[in-house]
Amino acid sequence: MIFKVYYQETKERNPKREETRSLYIEAQTLVDARARVEKNTPYNIELITELTGNHLAYEQENADFTLVDF
């Protein structure tokens, strides 16, 4: 499954909507996706959503769609 992870680059500052970034990761479950991101980055994770069907197709059309591999 492919998940979209919304995050802030640091846990040090207060989160600001304008600074929210996203990445795409392939994992077996949402819990696995969260664990891999937390283990390999200092990011403050805001939200993780599973991408399927039309949502996945839409995201894949975006120029920024690249799966992160840790």
C-alpha positions as CSV (number, residue, x, y, z in Angstrom):
1,M,0.0,0.0,0.0
2,I,1.1,3.6,-0.6
3,F,0.7,6.2,2.1
4,K,1.0,10.0,2.1
5,V,2.7,11.4,5.2
6,Y,2.1,15.0,6.1
7,Y,4.8,16.3,8.4
8,Q,6.8,19.3,9.8
9,E,10.5,19.1,9.4
10,T,11.3,19.6,13.0
11,K,9.7,18.8,16.4
12,E,11.5,21.8,17.9
13,R,9.1,24.6,16.6
14,N,5.4,25.0,16.8
15,P,3.7,23.5,13.7
16,K,2.5,25.9,11.1
17,R,0.2,24.9,8.3
18,E,2.3,26.8,5.7
19,E,5.3,24.7,6.6
20,T,3.6,21.3,6.2
21,R,5.3,19.0,3.7
22,S,4.5,15.6,2.4
23,L,6.2,12.4,1.3
24,Y,5.0,9.1,-0.1
25,I,6.0,5.8,1.3
26,E,5.1,2.2,0.5
27,A,4.4,0.0,3.6
28,Q,2.3,-2.9,4.6
29,T,0.2,-1.0,7.2
30,L,-0.3,2.6,8.5
31,V,1.5,1.6,11.7
32,D,4.5,0.3,9.7
33,A,4.6,3.5,7.6
34,R,4.6,5.7,10.8
35,A,7.3,3.5,12.4
36,R,9.6,3.7,9.4
37,V,9.3,7.5,9.1
38,E,9.8,8.0,12.8
39,K,12.8,5.7,12.9
40,N,14.6,7.3,9.9
41,T,13.7,11.1,10.2
42,P,13.4,13.8,12.8
43,Y,10.0,14.8,11.4
44,N,6.9,15.7,13.4
45,I,4.2,13.6,11.7
46,E,0.9,15.3,11.5
47,L,-1.2,12.8,9.4
48,I,-0.8,9.7,7.4
49,T,-3.4,8.7,4.8
50,E,-3.6,5.6,2.6
51,L,-3.8,6.3,-1.1
52,T,-6.0,4.0,-3.2
53,G,-8.0,4.2,-6.4
54,N,-8.7,7.6,-7.9
55,H,-6.8,9.3,-5.0
56,L,-3.6,7.4,-5.8
57,A,-4.0,8.1,-9.6
58,Y,-4.4,11.8,-8.9
59,E,-1.3,11.9,-6.7
60,Q,0.7,9.9,-9.2
61,E,0.0,12.6,-11.9
62,N,1.7,15.2,-9.6
63,A,5.3,16.1,-10.5
64,D,6.3,15.7,-6.9
65,F,5.2,12.0,-6.6
66,T,8.2,10.0,-5.6
67,L,8.2,7.0,-3.2
68,V,10.7,7.4,-0.4
69,D,12.8,4.4,0.4
70,F,14.5,4.2,3.8
